[in-house]
Amino acid sequence: MHLALFDLDGILVDRQSAFNDAVANLCHAHDYDATIEQWLLTELTDRANPGDFARLRDAFGLTVPSAQLRQEYVDLMAVTATCRHEILESLTRLRAAAWTIGIVTRGPSDIQRAKLTAVGLVSLVDGVAVSGGMETRKPDRDLFQLAATRCGMSLTDGGWMIGDNLSAPTGKTRWSAQLTAAPNAASDDDEGIGADGILAAQVIGADDDTVVVSANDVTYAVDRTTSKVRWKKLAFRAVVMADGTVAGGIHSPSGDRLVGYTASSGKQRWTIRNASDPGATGPKLLTGTHANKVLVVDVVHGRQRAALEGGGCQYDGQSLILCTKDSYKPGITVFEARSFKKLWALPDNSGRAVPRVNEFWHGAVYGDLPDHGLDAKPVVLDGRTGKDREADPGAAPFEADQYGGVVRNENGVVFYGAVG
């Protein structure tokens, strides 16, 4: 089990944009002028404590209670905070690879935890340590040890800290690796080799010996002991790492292909020619497009597990994989993640309509029946049986975790808390 601790602001969450928007919205709601807005942008640039809003009220003779202003600010920070989808996907892959994930952050606890919940990070982390209200601050080791403890681990077992400066749990850098930039050799556009089109640097996975990083459709394997680059492959986008094998896609003039390499040596283990759009799907599985079908491939051995018509596949974060068809005849098929045993499919002989899938989370399929037009009927299906979980669910979220779901309706974007 490996430990990865992340800073929150500027690493996982775009705090600056959320801050600017929250201040602007707060001033607009109370019809405050540019002088007050500039005061807030200056005084709250690092953090926003209750005392700051008391000073604001006194400085400008405001009538609104300072506690109310601050709570409105906290709520606005949660609403405006964002976390890029590729970050959420990367953290999901880390968890699937048996990594323990924690967050170490400074600032007021209520604001930081509100942002964690709002952007969907809570379900992806095992422990959080916020320095607000505590005597310890980064880079004090005690704060990092608290985060590790809340993750059920200890710093003595080692780990990684990902932040926007070089301070590690000891206040010193343990090691770093300089990766020489390489041109994007994959294509002449900005879409990238992978199905997600991401070109930004990503940690794909790690084991006791090797860390695999992909950036600009170039993949690097870094030795964890020496911090030296063991191997580098141009025009290869790694998307998943499992059991010592790195798998992804290659683009070349002779044709695209899916390929798996031994993580430690870079030696090729298997390849599937004329296949493109690599994507990670569940533990130890890779998807790609081949002859107008979606292939599902075992990462370690390159064995084909399924060939599906169009669409794509997604993992429920627990034990199931759902694949859809995006053709004129839509369909859904659900498989066991590890055995890839087919559990059920729609359409079937019952005549039931096939819902449009919005989200697939921990054994539940959330969707709606588009034939109902603007009043699309929400449905929630049991991921293992395909049967209706609820007769009238009321809503079908497009993002969900154990705390609830995010739904779009006539009021905009609304969060519904989980029941039970």
Number of C-alpha atoms within 10 A of each C-alpha: 11 18 21 19 27 19 18 25 20 13 14 21 20 16 20 14 14 19 23 16 17 23 22 18 18 18 17 13 10 10 9 13 10 12 9 15 17 13 14 21 15 10 14 15 12 12 13 17 16 13 12 16 22 16 13 17 16 12 11 10 9 12 8 10 11 19 13 11 17 20 15 17 21 19 16 22 25 23 18 19 22 19 21 11 10 14 15 16 14 18 21 20 24 22 19 18 22 15 21 23 23 25 26 27 24 21 18 18 17 15 21 23 16 18 28 24 15 20 21 20 21 19 14 20 20 20 20 26 24 24 17 18 12 13 9 15 18 18 16 15 15 16 23 28 18 19 24 29 17 16 21 12 19 16 18 8 10 12 18 15 21 17 18 12 9 14 16 21 22 14 12 10 12 12 11 12 12 9 14 8 9 15 11 19 17 24 13 8 7 12 13 22 29 24 18 16 15 18 18 11 13 18 19 25 28 25 19 11 14 22 21 26 21 23 22 23 28 24 26 26 27 25 19 18 10 12 15 15 18 18 16 19 16 19 23 28 33 33 28 28 31 21 13 18 22 29 35 28 30 29 24 13 6 8 11 20 22 28 25 26 22 18 27 19 13 17 12 14 16 16 19 18 14 16 24 25 23 29 27 28 24 26 24 22 24 29 31 26 24 20 12 13 17 25 24 26 23 20 28 21 16 19 14 15 16 13 17 19 18 20 17 21 23 19 23 19 22 14 18 27 27 25 23 22 18 14 10 6 8 17 21 21 19 25 20 18 21 14 10 15 13 15 15 17 17 18 16 12 6 7 8 9 14 19 24 21 21 17 18 25 20 16 20 19 28 26 23 21 16 15 13 10 8 7 11 16 18 22 24 26 20 15 27 17 13 19 12 15 15 11 10 11 14 10 20 23 26 15 17 24 20 13 15 16 20 20 18 13 10 6 7 7 11 14 15 13 13 11 7 4
